[in-house]
Amino acid sequence: MDELKTNVLYFGDNLEILRNRDYFPDECIDLIYLDPPFNSKKDYNILFKENGGVESEAQIKAFTDTWHWTRTAENTYHDIVTNGPLRVGQLIGALHDAIGQNDVMAYLVMMTARLIELHRVLKSTGSLYLHCDPTASHYLKLVLDQIFGPANFRNEIVWKRTTAHNDPNRFGRIHDILLFYSKSNKPTWNPVFASYDTEYVDTYYRYTDEAGRKFLSDNLTAPSHGSGSGQYEWRGKYPPPKAECGRIQKRIWNALKLKDVSSTQKMDIHDLRDTWRTCQVCLLSLFGQM
Ligand SMILES: C[S@@+](CC[C@H](N)C(=O)[O-])C[C@H]1O[C@@H](n2cnc3c(N)ncnc32)[C@H](O)[C@@H]1O
């Protein structure tokens, strides 16, 4: 494998640079974040300030985020359909038939050609974060599913980038989308830790164990969260088969009835019954079942 040059800034059209294997051999990149044009149909300027701090009228247009079906779009489309990965070509062909030769399609073929190359240069442990917004995120997700495989979709991150406000005749458009994909099912993942706010700790972590560690009191909800059944061994015991649950539940109810039960506690018990499936491991142990 050729050596990847690091600390280098490439200037020019990123498709040509990405396709140059002298610059970017296969599988040489750990992580990609891209903040491409969003198809916003706006012009973006480089903002200058006058000496007094006010914006100057003489701005340089940095780039135009408006896309049209041109000869370049046509060529890129044919290149993807003819030479791109089969599944990607099929999707782009189908979208082209459905959407037609218009601005959205021009934007999509521009992005698809680059995303194919970005996938090529990623290491098998690598990840890609595509920053976009609801203008085209739904189309881009289709494209990324074809390039990376739907199983390698990891998150849709919603970035609330501005405060709530009214946009005419609709709810405020206040968020961007980041689509996070990995190249394989074994990506490098460095967990991010951050401290809780003091207010949050004071409100929820109200108990302290013998070792001085704070903890909160919570229920055992979330059956089937993530993979597996969500039913785990607890103090050497597993939950019973589903059919037994009702019988045991009734015994708990009868046991609780023996005590002086307030109306609030009764409501809690009703809640408990609703979330019964999720609490059974804990309760079974308390009542010595199994
Ligand atoms: C949404 S802006 C990114 C802004 C940047 N992240 C920032 O915070 O300043 C998209 C950028 O992509 C650049 N761009 C558009 N097409 C490009 C291409 N074919 N090759 C390289 N850069 C391109 C635009 O010039 C623009 O700077």
Ligand as a Chemical Component Dictionary entry (heavy atoms), coordinates in Angstrom:
data_LIG
# 
_chem_comp.id                   LIG 
_chem_comp.type                 NON-POLYMER 
_chem_comp.pdbx_formal_charge   0 
_chem_comp.three_letter_code    LIG 
# 
loop_
_chem_comp_atom.comp_id 
_chem_comp_atom.atom_id 
_chem_comp_atom.alt_atom_id 
_chem_comp_atom.type_symbol 
_chem_comp_atom.charge 
_chem_comp_atom.model_Cartn_x 
_chem_comp_atom.model_Cartn_y 
_chem_comp_atom.model_Cartn_z 
_chem_comp_atom.pdbx_ordinal 
LIG C1  C1  C 0  -21.515 23.567 3.588  1  
LIG S1  S1  S 1  -20.007 24.222 3.031  2  
LIG C2  C2  C 0  -18.837 23.721 4.201  3  
LIG C3  C3  C 0  -18.488 24.788 5.120  4  
LIG C4  C4  C 0  -17.358 24.472 6.065  5  
LIG N1  N1  N 0  -17.551 23.218 6.754  6  
LIG C5  C5  C 0  -17.277 25.585 7.070  7  
LIG O1  O1  O 0  -17.752 25.420 8.211  8  
LIG O2  O2  O -1 -16.797 26.638 6.690  9  
LIG C6  C6  C 0  -19.637 23.203 1.654  10 
LIG C7  C7  C 0  -18.258 23.453 1.074  11 
LIG O3  O3  O 0  -17.998 22.508 0.045  12 
LIG C8  C8  C 0  -17.244 23.150 -0.975 13 
LIG N2  N2  N 0  -17.396 22.394 -2.206 14 
LIG C9  C9  C 0  -18.486 22.301 -2.992 15 
LIG N3  N3  N 0  -18.237 21.499 -4.053 16 
LIG C10 C10 C 0  -16.953 21.081 -3.927 17 
LIG C11 C11 C 0  -16.113 20.228 -4.702 18 
LIG N4  N4  N 0  -16.565 19.659 -5.819 19 
LIG N5  N5  N 0  -14.855 20.011 -4.286 20 
LIG C12 C12 C 0  -14.406 20.569 -3.146 21 
LIG N6  N6  N 0  -15.152 21.377 -2.353 22 
LIG C13 C13 C 0  -16.415 21.629 -2.755 23 
LIG C14 C14 C 0  -17.858 24.539 -1.019 24 
LIG O4  O4  O 0  -16.953 25.437 -1.588 25 
LIG C15 C15 C 0  -18.106 24.821 0.464  26 
LIG O5  O5  O 0  -17.005 25.446 1.026  27 
# 
loop_
_chem_comp_bond.comp_id 
_chem_comp_bond.atom_id_1 
_chem_comp_bond.atom_id_2 
_chem_comp_bond.value_order 
_chem_comp_bond.pdbx_ordinal 
LIG C1  S1  SING 1  
LIG S1  C2  SING 2  
LIG S1  C6  SING 3  
LIG C2  C3  SING 4  
LIG C3  C4  SING 5  
LIG C4  N1  SING 6  
LIG C4  C5  SING 7  
LIG C5  O1  DOUB 8  
LIG C5  O2  SING 9  
LIG C6  C7  SING 10 
LIG C7  O3  SING 11 
LIG C7  C15 SING 12 
LIG O3  C8  SING 13 
LIG C8  N2  SING 14 
LIG C8  C14 SING 15 
LIG N2  C9  SING 16 
LIG N2  C13 SING 17 
LIG C9  N3  DOUB 18 
LIG N3  C10 SING 19 
LIG C10 C11 SING 20 
LIG C10 C13 DOUB 21 
LIG C11 N4  SING 22 
LIG C11 N5  DOUB 23 
LIG N5  C12 SING 24 
LIG C12 N6  DOUB 25 
LIG N6  C13 SING 26 
LIG C14 O4  SING 27 
LIG C14 C15 SING 28 
LIG C15 O5  SING 29 
# 
